[in-house]
Amino acid sequence: MQVSHARDTTVTSTDEAAGPKVPGLLEVLARVPGPRERRGRRYLLTFVLAAAVACALAGTRNFREAGDHAADLPQDVLARLGGTPHPLLGRIAAPSETRIRTLIQVIARTSWTTSSAAGCAPRRTRAGWTGC
């Protein structure tokens, strides 16, 4: 059996409808519906989710560690994740532990309610858990 460690430069999608182009992380996260009101938003939803994903990939195990890790991210990484500079400070502020935690909890709660309202709630049967 021959093994090649050469870098594969072709990236293909397993989704037939998407075609050969694979969407990036920010494009996928932009599809998540925002549960917040427009007024009072400091961070874009995509930016908070991208920062949370980056922290999770870095090995954080809870929201506190994610907030600490996000605060330590360099400005160029925050910019690539979709952050915008503060108009007065001129630097990108990372989302805090509280912001990451509450936003992910609200998204999880609304997606659960939406799936429950659609009749897709998991149900326990004798065979085990069933649902959508």
ABEGO torsion letter per residue (X at the ends): XBBBABBBABBBBABAAAEABBBBAAAAAAABBBABBABGBABBAAAAAAAAAAAAAAGBABAAAAAAAAAABBAAAAAAAGBBBBAAAGBBBBBBAAAAAAAAAAAAAAAAAAAAAAGABBBBBAAEBBEX
